Amino acid sequence: MKKLDLRIPGPVPLPEQVLRANAQPMINHRGKDFTARLPVILNRLRPLFGTKENILLPLTGSGTAAMEAAVVNVVSPGDSVLVLVGGSFGDRWLQMCHRFGAKIYAIHYPWGEAADPNLVSEYLKQHPEIKAIFVTHNESSTAVLNDIQALAEARSDSDALIIVDAVSSLGGTPVEMDAWGLDVVVTASQKCLMAPPGLSFICLSSRAREVVSKTESLKYYFDLSLYEQMLESGETPFTPNLSAFFALEESLKLIEEEGLEQIFKRHILLRDMARAGIRALDIPLLVKDEWASPTTTSVAPLGVDVDKIRLMIRDELGVELAGGQGQLAGKIFRIGHMGYVTPLDILTCLAAIEIAFKKPGQAVAAAEKTWRFKDESGIV
Amino acid sequence: MKKLDLRIPGPVPLPEQVLRANAQPMINHRGKDFTARLPVILNRLRPLFGTKENILLPLTGSGTAAMEAAVVNVVSPGDSVLVLVGGSFGDRWLQMCHRFGAKIYAIHYPWGEAADPNLVSEYLKQHPEIKAIFVTHNESSTAVLNDIQALAEARSDSDALIIVDAVSSLGGTPVEMDAWGLDVVVTASQKCLMAPPGLSFICLSSRAREVVSKTESLKYYFDLSLYEQMLESGETPFTPNLSAFFALEESLKLIEEEGLEQIFKRHILLRDMARAGIRALDIPLLVKDEWASPTTTSVAPLGVDVDKIRLMIRDELGVELAGGQGQLAGKIFRIGHMGYVTPLDILTCLAAIEIAFKKPGQAVAAAEKTWRFKDESGIV
């Protein structure tokens, strides 16, 4: 029998009711049904972005589509930008800014560590011409959560916009656009939002909107002014991914029922269980506690063929983990624990891992203690 | 009870089994399951494009995303292009070519008529610098089917690439890339392919691929060289719309079971039934028989509030028709008859229309005769 637990950092497994919602019949995307539903969906997403007033626009495309929309709507060719790169997704910002003709300052921080706000502060003082800073909230290629609030504060007197890839964080850990003063935040449907891939979102501060109106990059599909204009009548300029919206309506119900505070606590627990389990196996974690992502955990076993073990865990034990990307390929495997994941799912995942490393019960025991035992003396 | 027949030119109603396939659980888009399935899906689409060898690439996005991929991969800023505009979708090619810095020659032909191959021929003789011709196969805003074969032949000695928007035609009427010498053909999931929106395709001839490799437009999400490279391992550069692929696997089964020849015949019958019905009501059709689209029919009632009637047909009778776009707004309504549509569906649709125009039975009778009576004397 084939049954596979998907424990990669997206797409995530979808709740049954979300899958069923994905199978709703097609409707007219310009009819009164959908044009009434779209603004409601966007308003329900607003708390996840931590914003009351900012404009939120949907794009039919992968998370990278929303990232590109951020670049081409904010950066004119020749503009100076600062890009923080400490993994594959920081590198994606870099590649994009390069492709679209920005003058680039890059801070390369080690893969597996977080970006240093002090460096950002220094760069901005030395290069006051920097117009925008591109950062990754959760660098899922390394499993590091950057401190976006501190990075945003590091701008101090600078007018630079801060543009955040929150694809693998939003909905799993706090994003506070208003409180932290973020200018552009992008995310996608297939991570903590628990919907199928193919739908992404971009949220813009009023400062960002002013820049967008003056940006000279060439664009059409990603021209946010078109989206903003069409949204006035509850429409998108181009046929939207209706099924993913239907699914999202259902997953938003689950999110609202659990509540953001509890969701964030759950993700912290999943992270702590995963890390306790791996530590109990004496296998190194790539990332220090202070930077550890609530949605992904990177494991860096030494002296073994990491990919071979990962594929054995998939093919023989039934848990699909992710491999390393870029410079971490073959050096780590990654456990995705975002969205529709419970503590029991982490135990299953750790069980498969401890079997592969020939240490039956050890990771599971440690994770159970993290979950339900306050101390060595008894169950919580 | 609310039950609405969706008779717009896309998104189209989906067969039950396709909707159910859309609800399949998520899988790893970089795992062995999907990387084995993706090339098979693309190969099964190849007959619909009428090509044996051309490379076919999937994009996560609306049909417009594939159109933009065509423009930015073929046109460098300053290149001369010829754009044929006779409706909203021809106009979309024009807007895009304009946005991305092409030098534009445009042939504006009347909305409701087909493009004249002789004009194309003359333009190419007078302007040998034209590198690409952008055409619309089925202009769904007017319900005109252009003769792509004749337009392609009109190039005679010119090296200009011919780039075809086949979004609302492919799978409902023949597209023969190889036989007609087409260079780029784009389409989308939510029309004759009977899948949800959010997935589009672009197919390139070897001549087009040579141009793509030299094109200097700025791009990242739409950089087809990335897609071609990743497809070697059965992957897409960015997380694909997995649900739409699952749905497409199921709709391709239906397409293969019916066979393309029969599908094309069915669409001709649906068109002829729709037109016979409207004619029987003494309401003008926008388009002459020779140009009439097999997938959409435009109806141009005189002396009435067209949109008011259309919305009454939706809200009181349960059939959703499309309105006019651009210069045809308020002047026509459109019947979509592509994909999962039977002759009975056309009868229902005509019944609603004839009720609205207070001519009970007349359109239905005419359409039934077109369907099942060879002549006045008896049933076929």
Interface residues (C-beta under 8 A of the other chain):
Chain A: L4 L6 I8 G10 P11 V12 P13 L14 L19 R20 N22 A23 Q24 P25 M26 I27 N28 H29 G31 T60 G61 S62 G63 T64 A65 E68 V71 P77 Q95 M96 R99 F100 G101 A188 Q190 P196 P197 G198 L199 S217 L218 K219 Y220 Y221 F222 D223 P237 F238 T239 P240 N241 L242 S243 A244 A247 R314 E320 A322
Chain B: L4 L6 I8 G10 P11 V12 P13 L14 L19 R20 N22 A23 Q24 P25 M26 I27 N28 H29 G31 T60 G61 S62 G63 T64 A65 E68 V71 P77 Q95 M96 R99 F100 G101 A188 Q190 P196 P197 G198 L199 S217 L218 K219 Y220 Y221 F222 D223 P237 F238 T239 P240 N241 L242 S243 A244 A247 R314 E320 A322
